[in-house]
Amino acid sequence: MSTTLCFDFGNTRKKVAVFVKGEIAKVLTLEDDATATVNSLINTYQPNRSILSSVIDHNPELEDLLKKNTRFHLLNHASKLPVTTPVGKPETIGADRLAIAAGGVHFFRVKTCC
């Protein structure tokens, strides 16, 4: 079964969505981003993949843990997305804004052809 953990770490909350076969199965708010917390999620859901969108200074061990146990992607200005970022310094665009732009294109793409 294909399972993905999607982490969203914002200024107010740390959340994770569990996707099973491309559908949201569960959304959780995390108390922290400690290694034990994320390890528990990995053990519970056995994800194949994971992605992290973070606008905070998150636990640096988190990325290594996710890389070790899943096919991991850190969403940032270097991610290949279906949108362009026409700004002078793309590295200043927050991962939260990149995620919402990619989601908007994915869910509301307008067909321009016949």
Buried (B, 14 or more C-beta within 10 A) or exposed (E): EEBBBBBBBBEEEBBBBBBBEEEEEEEEEBEEBEEEBBEEBBEEBEBEBBBBBBEEEBBEEBBEBBEEBBEBBBBBBEBEBEEEBEEEEEEEBBBBEBBEBBEEEEEEEEEEEE
